[in-house]
């Protein structure tokens, strides 16, 4: 695939479904080239079909963000091919089933730490140089989840709070140097993750992922 250099370039980690997929579709529809990272190739291919149908372009990367070598290679490929990134939207998340804190299975805790904390801490130093390499200031977008902090959400909430603490530190540190770090809480959306938490709720009352993606895209354009 040839890349049109005038297009803005977005890396979306966690792009196979939910908010990440909606954001990829929205940005691609607005003329961005999207590098879509997700673990499920089939879901990424479906996303690519939707993007192509809207006249957009994407590069698919079926990778697990907790695979250090795979993510190193991806960042090297982005550097070699495009030289810089305009946006990194980090929407990948692991949320285990709701469980009391004294019953959290170790495997669930370790996956929360691995995906939500460790991978974020690993990716920030690797992606930051790509965001500041371009002519403008690139942007890193993190999504907070106000519903993460409460009863039976301990493992998810603790790892999400750690992720947000790291993102806020980076935000404060990079105000003068870049990249621009945007941290935005999102409304409850009818995602598969949320359905595991709240299987009986009326999904019609939730905010469609596409609406949140459009709101986030407007924030990115308004500020940068």
N, C-alpha and C positions, 0 to 999 in steps of 0.2 A: 504494500500500500504506500503510495506516495503521500507525503505530508505537505499540506499547503502552509507555508511558513507564516502567512499573515493570520492564520487562525490562532486563537488562544488555546493553550494546552492545559487540560485538567487531569490530575490523577485522582481517581476515586477508589479508596480502599473500602471494601464492603459493598461492591456495586451490583452484586448478583440479584438482590431483591430489596424490597422495602424502600426506605428513604434513599439509600445509595443509588438504586436503580432509577428511581424517579428523578433524582438530581442529575444523573448521567443523561437521561433522556431530555430533560429540560435544557441543560447546557448544550448538548449536541444540537438540539433544535434551534438554539440561539447562535449557532455558528462556531462553537468550540469543538476542538478535537478532544475526545475523551479516552484516556487510558483506564479501562475498567478492570479492577482487580476483584476477584471473588473466588471462592473455592469450587463453585458448581459451574462447570463448563456449559451444561445445557441451559441453565438460567442466563448465563452471559450471552449465549448465542441467541436466545429469545430477545434479550435486551438489544443486541446488535441488529436483529431484524426490525425492531421498532424504531431504532435510531436511523437505520437506512431508509425506512419507509417515510421518515420525516425529512429526508435529505441530508442527514448528519453523518458523521464518520466517527468510528471508534476503533481502538486497538484493544483486543481482549487478552487478559492475562489471568489464566485459571491457576491461581496461587493461593497458598495459605499464608496469611501475614505473619504467622508465628514461625515460618520457615526462614531463618536468617539468611541462608545462602541464596534462596530464591529471590528474596527482597533485595539483597545486595546486587544480584544480577539485573533485576528489573531497573533499579536506580542507575546502574551503569549503562544499561541500554537506553534509558531516557536521556542520559547525559550525552551519549555518543550520537544519538539520532536527532535530538532537538536542542540540546545544550542547556535548556532551562525549563522550568515549570511556571505557569501563571497561577495555578491553584492546586492545592492538595486538600481534598475533602475526606476526612477520616470518619467514616460512618460504620466501620466494622465493629461489631460488639458481640459479646457472648453473655447471655442472660439465662441462668439455670432456672429450673422450676422453683417456685416460691417454697421456702423451707425455713423453719425456725433456726436461729443462729446455732443452737446447740444440736442441730441435726443435719447441718450441711455436710454432704458427702465430700470427702477429700478431693475426689476427682473433679467435682463441680467447682470447688474452691480453686484448685490448681488451674483449671481452664479459665476461670474468671481472671486470675492473676496473669496467666499467660497471654490471653487475648487483649484484655482491657488495659492492663498495666504494663507488662513487660514489652509487648509488641509496640505499644505507643512510645515508650521510652527508647526503644531500639530504633524506631523509624524517624523520630524527630531529628536526631543528629545527622541522619543519612539523607533526609529529604530537604532539610534546611538549605544546604548549599545550592540545590537546584532552584529553590524559590528565590534566592537572592542573586542568581546568575544572570537573570534577564535584564532587559533595559528598565523595566518598571519593577515595583515591589510586588513580589508574589504574595499570595495569601494562603494561609493554612486555616481551614474551617473545622472546628470541633463542635459536636452536638451534645448538649447536656440534656439529661432526662430528669425533670423534677419528680417523676414518679419512682425514681430509683431508691429514694432514701426513706425507708419506713419498715414497718413490720413485715417479716418474712422475706425481705429483700436484702438481707445483710450482706451476702456474698457479692451479689451484683452491685449493690449500693456502695459497698466499701471499695470495690475495684473501680467503679465509675467515679467516685469521689477522688481517688488517687489520680486517675486519668485527668480529671478536671484541674486538680491542684498543679499537676505538671504543665498542663496547657496554659493555666493562668500565669505561672511563673515565666514561661516562654513569652507570653503576651507582654508582660511587664518589661522583660529584658530587651525585647526587640522593637520597642516603640520608635527608637531613633535609627536603628540599623536595618530594620526589616528582618524577616518578612512580617507582613501584617498578620496578626493572629486574631481570628474572629471566633468567639465562643457564643453559641446561640442555643438557648433552651428550645425544645420543640414540643408542640402540642401532642397529645396522645393520638397515635395513628393506627389504622387497622392492619398492623403487620402480623406476621406469623409469630414473632417473638411475643408481642402483646397478647395474642390469642392464647398462648400457653399460660400466661399469668391470669388472664381474665376470660375464661372460656365461655362464660354465659352472658357477657355484656352485649348491649345493643351496638353493633359496629356502625350503624347509621349515624350515631352521635359523635363518632370520631372524625378527626380531620384527615381527608385523603392525603396520601403521601405526595401526590402531584401538587397539591395546594401548598404544602410545607416546602417542597422543592422550589416552587415559584417564589415563595416568600424569601427563602434563603438566597436565591439567585438575585432577587431585587436588592437585598442587603449588600451582596457582593458588588453589584454594579454601583450602588449608591455611594459606597465608601471608597471604592478604588477605581 
